[in-house]
Amino acid sequence: MAPERLEGQKYSFASDIWAVGVAVAECALGAFPFIKDDGRPVNSFWELLNHIKTKEPPRLETSWGFSPELCDFVAICCKKEPRERASVTDLLNHPFIKFYENRDVGYSRWVPHVLALVQQERTKNSTNSTTQMQISNRLDTLMF
């Protein structure tokens, strides 16, 4: 949820831009992008609300192996102040998007690869906890 929505401000397109940035960060990281000071992910609703309101927004770093364009894309989406966030037009013209605009990114090859990795991880960790099993079951419904 965008910071301004936590303060009771009206929904706006800027709220969706925040959501895009958070989703892109999560996809890039492969993990929840809201992290506590001790390095563990925020794991409760109330902690998340407090984190969004008081801590820095999600970000990516080039030192983590991400391109400067991707890092900037997330950064301009995840500004705390809605008026500072990029517009849809800005995002559509952003170098990260433009780079892939006319390229075959091979999703038809990538998705089966990722699903195979997920299945491999499930098999490797056959002693899943209840929560992991619930996530696994949700993934099954998304896969087929």
Beta strands, then each sheet from edge to edge (+ up, - down):
end
